[in-house]
Amino acid sequence: MARFLSSLLLAGSALLALNAAAVAQANRPAPASDPRIAILEQQLRSVQQQLAEIKAERGTGNAAALAELKRSSDSRQAAIEKRLDGQARARLDNGRLSFASADGDFTFALRSLVQFDAGYFSQGRNPPGVDLNSGTNFRRAQFGFTGTAWRDWSYNFTYDFGGNGIERSGYIYTAYLQYDGLKPFGFRIGAFSPFVGLDDSTGSADLLFLERASVSDVARNIAGAPGREGASIFAQGERYLFSVSVTGKRATDAATFDAQQAVVTRASWLAVSNDHVKWLLDAHSSHVLKVADTAANSGATFFRLSNGPEIAIDATRTIDTGMIDARKVTEYGFETAATFGPLYGQAGYFRINVDRRLLLPDPDFKGWYALATWSLTGETHPYDPTTASFRGLRPTRPLGRDGGIGAWEVKGRYSSMNLDYLPGIAPASGGVPGGVQNVWSVGANWYPVNGIRFALDYENIRVGHVNARATDISANAIGLRSQISL
């Protein structure tokens, strides 16, 4: 650098000398050649060459440094990405917290469903002892977790702290292990709700009304319903579901001896599926091959069918067969559902046969329901192939976003459940005066955002007893549900 500065000084001196020579030249003639000027010109050219070399060296050094910095940054970024890829990942989808291992073989997700109901019954001239309860309750208060393990295994464990008017300390709602490594087939074992028809397979968070239709509820409790212990094999695709389940008692049942043994089957087919229309056909059956004994070594087996109003503030039973001596029970049903844009419709027919142990007529019961909804905001009920059922609306314009008001729909349903069999004959001779319940329901659902729903139901309830009109029941009821599902 000292050499460079010296050269610059020499060059400056040379330039001054040249300027002075130029001035002198203007005043007098110069000699033909001056060796000093040649020497200064040579020194100036040398300085210019050195300056160019220094600039070139600096430019080359900067480029190399930049290239090295880029290589170092790329290597560091790759190391960070590799480290992050090796760590578990957390997500928060629609409020549900979930985790996944780096390779995706293990997942874990928290889930919850809380339904708080309020109901009021305006009762008719009901018989003494019949008082339909107005009030509030946590219909469901479920907390649990789901996930996968070793990629091909899945699990679900859910506890419920709610109930029909009596909040519990907690009971097993679902607890199963499932193998999914042979798709489209799956194998499940534990305590769960086997596939028992369309209305039964609709998740509790996606119910259109506060309760399932009476006939559907009676049918599902014969050999299914949540917490039913058993094993299931099923085949599931985008447009079909076939399942066979072997079931026993429910996890919440009181102590029994030689528990119930049953087989439950279901077949569903999405016959039409396009952008505008979806049409589902469904058939199922439940066969109780052995009814549970009432006590050890008693040999006595009894079966009971019952249900309450379709607003369940408590466990009141408005239709009830009482205990029927039974050896076997068979139930089957046919259901269908369809969407056409904002319009949704669903209907089903069920029949139940009881094979008695005693030499008395074998009773049979039947019922049906039909419902329809209309989305005022234009959404369509999505189809869920994993359960072969339709889910609740998903608002396209959630409340509070871009002027959205959520999703709104109006609804109506009629259901009928007949638990009478030869009601004019005394029970000792084979008659079963269980009663006939008919319920009209209308209402509206509001989904402000995904995961939150408010449902308002109005019901007209009529229960008749052909053999004893004095025991008939009538009521008008209104119920409101506030729900959060994560």
Steps between C-alpha positions, in 0.01 A plus 500: 500500500795734574629430148156581364488836684851586390408427144192721528718785633742454215213498255365823651842660475528385142165650415601833657825491312317432176264788563794730574676381186186562303483858627867555424455350157240761425756779575809354334596220266596167668777273397410219259512236779522511879614178675342610828151509350541150361604373842193665664266359236639153560453537873138616444425198284650275765280658768190456283586134441552436870171671580320277251665191649394603853142556386497162328639329809236665720216402264615139487531487877145634550351246260678215670390625839140528382512150353637361826236685700225356279637148537517543877142637517360219284673239713372660820142520364511136393618399847219699664237350267630150566481562873145637476392207283612265773282663765131440581259748346210673670192632323181679597231412244162662570594523866607134537857460624688214333855369481679284243838333496751600232433187294123519549484156662362639827227758545311625803202738506293632787124508450199627690125538461286696744123533456303708748121460467209696639143374461149593598192271489145631482309187600150389423266309728753234582438212741619520861866423533588635154684831524731587213793689641576857397852617573859484379770239472830422335379248245858416408830611649759290321876528519757268352766441240538322167796419279713245321793282607759328281308644201260204459335514843247755624335558835225700666448550871215728611343553842156655545402699807148590384168319482123528497464732795750322722858618449731215577849468637605369160450180305652335195331633189755364252817299551625297205805392304476465122722349230498679163788328320282299260294776341221514404448260793521600863488310830382656827483367856403656831202711605342701220180567309470237225348606170122465554341691217518851366341698784709309755827563312441874483736642760356662810654833396323482161148411616243718327261485797572489869441124504481223246154385393343272764493195276866542408597540864309187603660299218859608567478413871409136430857397413686823431524855637817660644710300741390166357773243553587287201700459180432609144629439149404739225579609145479869423543699179393834359156365405445188712516365854447138608543387858447201726531539877482259790382682812433430866402723791558873526777636720236689701271198557437375848652165592361219288566130481580331170491831316291560190636370171399665173596551136451837329531551123473803274526565125505853353539615142522853364294432188527853356790737555565818301542871562127555551347176629600225741270207576578236764334160545541315829392169654592349836407225744560409865466143626518434874594132502501479878332733748695572818405310814349706778688309772748218538354155428153649465438411137266802484553731206297816450515779242360851518426759233428859599554863408419852611405829336738625233615778731690314772535714810481190717460123460117497497350217293180587316470162321610178667440130436611404848698180543424239232619145552717453195729244347603697190438844353525601134492855364544623144454829323525682170600864470578748227629855478564750223630850446396730217687824543371663822222238540559190713262211563520177702258221588499153653282199584577253783355174624576306821410137576532332840524121529357404840619223725146422613210359302351841425463693172827655381453878491619728222528878493556758229566867438615754248615860459545760227677835514605787276716809537556808286816710519400866492860604429556253217741245653471126433533225760834328422519121468736313732615169341663376822157463664277501189298790637457872449656763721380836626531815292836674463444876465652647184491846660567462874363757738720808529692446176423705189156578634413129543213378716596132515279221366126485569251223432137420581386145567202275553452135602225251572572179690282212614589212733249225571579285805152351519440132429152359553439778754147381566634173641637475852880482528469158662342377176761662276385860456752784515342842567815704437322796338522683168699824489465751218711816498489803271816713512590830335787734567816672380875451524763772499870429435681833561842337440633148458479324834222707658127439455175618652188286445140593578232227493125514552318169550144383518495167686212252504513162673198273474404176675218314329426292808515786753416845369537643848875447474538698175760776501506829310734796513649785307870557557769741400870434533819698437847352464831684517786291365873518450691224325878489460 
